[in-house]
Amino acid sequence: MTLSKLMAISCLLLPLMASAHNLKTGERVPAVGIADRGELILNNDEFSYKNWNSSQLAGKVRVVQHIAGRTSAKEKNATLIEAIKAAKFPHDKYQTTTIVNTDDAIPGSGMFVRSSLESNKKLYPWSQFIVDSNGVVKSAWQLEEESSAIIVLDKNGRIEWAKDGALTQEEVQQVIALLHKLLGQ
């Protein structure tokens, strides 16, 4: 094979390699559990953590946002999060689950990341916040460093849509339309 053909083939494969995640439509996310930190719980104005497992994702339509513990990662899909807030989905049928990889944070910022999550939990107590101190979800789902992944799950916990990286405005609209459809709205 000539060098030019080899280069042409690698250029065609580049977009596929950019989304290296192993999240497949119609399947469940790869099983993963977090024992170090885990789900942030707010009870009587006190915060605690409990073990969390991806098998708990079934039961509601949800958007799972996996983000590195960095402001830049949070900002990548802030437009979608604002669109979800504006849609006012019913809390009994819909939940946002935010998994924050504090292993992928700017050194020394972990305490600030957790403080930000606690503030968000107070503002949105119906949302689920997971702290992944060791990056086990990123590894299990083969996600990018310093990124933000969005995964839409049906009420049975099956993947309907997934992307690792910033969503375009068109993709934000697709996700919101898909959520309305999954919720029967």
N, C-alpha and C positions, 0 to 999 in steps of 0.2 A: 504494500500500500504506500502510496506517495505521501510525502510530508504534508502537502496541501490538502489531500483527502483526509488525513488524520486530523489536521487542524480544523477542517470543516465539520467533521463528526464531533470533535470535542466542543466546538462552539454550539452545536445543536444540543448537546447534553448538558451544557452549563445551566440552563434554566431548571432542569430536573435536579441537578445537584444543589441548587440554591434552596430548594424546599426538601431538605433531607429527612423531614419528619416521617415517622412510620404510622401516621394516622390515616386509616382507610374508611371511606364512606360506607355505612351499613354495618360497621363493626364497632365494638366497644373500644375505648382507649386501652392501650396495654396496661395490665394490672400493675399498680404501684401503691406502696404504703409509706406513710411518713410517721415515724415515732419520735424524732427529734423536733420539738415544737409541734407542728401539725395545725389543726384547726383552731383559730382564735375564737374563744368563747367569751361572751359578755353576759355576766349574771350579777344582778344587783350592783351595777357600777364597778364590778371587779372583773379583771381580765385573767383568763387562764388558757391553757392549751390542752387539747386532747388528740390522741392518735387519729390519723385520717387515712382512709383507703379509697382508691378510685372506684371500688364497688359501690360506694355511697352516692355515686353520681346519678343513679337511676331514681325515678320517682317524680321528677319535674323536668319540663323543658328547661334547658339552661345554656348559657354561654359560659364556657370555661376560658378564662384569660390567664395564660401563663406568662409572667413577666419577670425579667431580671430585676433585681432590687436596685434599679437606677431610674432617675427621673427621665432620662432619654428613652428608656424602654417603655415607661408608663405613658409618655406622650405619643408614642407611635400609634396607639389605637384609642386615644382619648376621644376622638370624634365618634367612634362606635359607642363608647360608654355613655357619652352625652345623649346620643340618639336612643339608647336603651332607657335612660332616665326619663327622657321626654315621652317615650311610648307608654310609660306607666303600666307595664305588664302586671297581671294579677299575681300577688306574692304566693297564693296557694297553688299556682300552676307553673310559675316561672321563678328561676333563681340564677343570679350571677355568682359564679365561683371564681374567685381570683386567687391564683397560686403564685406566690412571690418567692423567687429563688434568691434568698439572701446570700447564698454561696457565690452568686454572680452580682455582687454589689461592689461599689467603690470601697476599698479598705477603710475601715473605721466608721462607715456610715450605717452599719446594721441597726444600731440603736435608733437612729432617725427614721429608718425604714419601718421598724416595728411601731414607733410612735405614730407615724402617718397611718399605718394600718389600724391602730387602735382608734384614731380619730374617725376614720372611715367607717369602722364597725359601729361607732356611736351614731353616726349620721344615717347609716343604712343597715340597721340591725338584722334585716331580713336577708341580707347578702352574706355569702360565705367567704371567709378569708382564710387561706392556708399559708403557713410559713414553712418553707422548705429550706432548712439550714444547710443541707448537704447536696442540694441539686439532684436529688434522686429522680424527680419527675422529668427534669430536662434530659437526663440520661436515658430513662426508660422510654420516653417518647421521641428521642433523638431530635431535640430542638436546638436552635441556634443560640450561640452566646450573645449576651447583651441585647436580647430581642424580646418581642411580644408575640405570642401565638394566640389565635382565637379559634375556638372549637365550639361548634353548635351541636348540642346533643338533643335527641328526642326524649320523651318521657321514660323510655325504656333504657336510656343511657347509650344509645347507638349514635355514632357520628353521622351528622347530616351535612356538615361543611367544616373545613379546616384550612387555616393558612398560618404559616409562621412568617411574621413580618408585618409591616404597616399595610393596612387595608386602604384601597382607593376609595373615593367617595361612592363610586358605583358599587363596590363590594359592600360598603356599609349599608347601602340601600337594599342590596340583595339579602344581607343577613337580617335586617329588620323585617323585610317581606317574608322571609323564611320563618322567622319567629312568629309572626302573625298567623301564618299558615299552620305551623305546628301547634299553636294554641287555639286553633279553630276560630280565629277572629276575622 
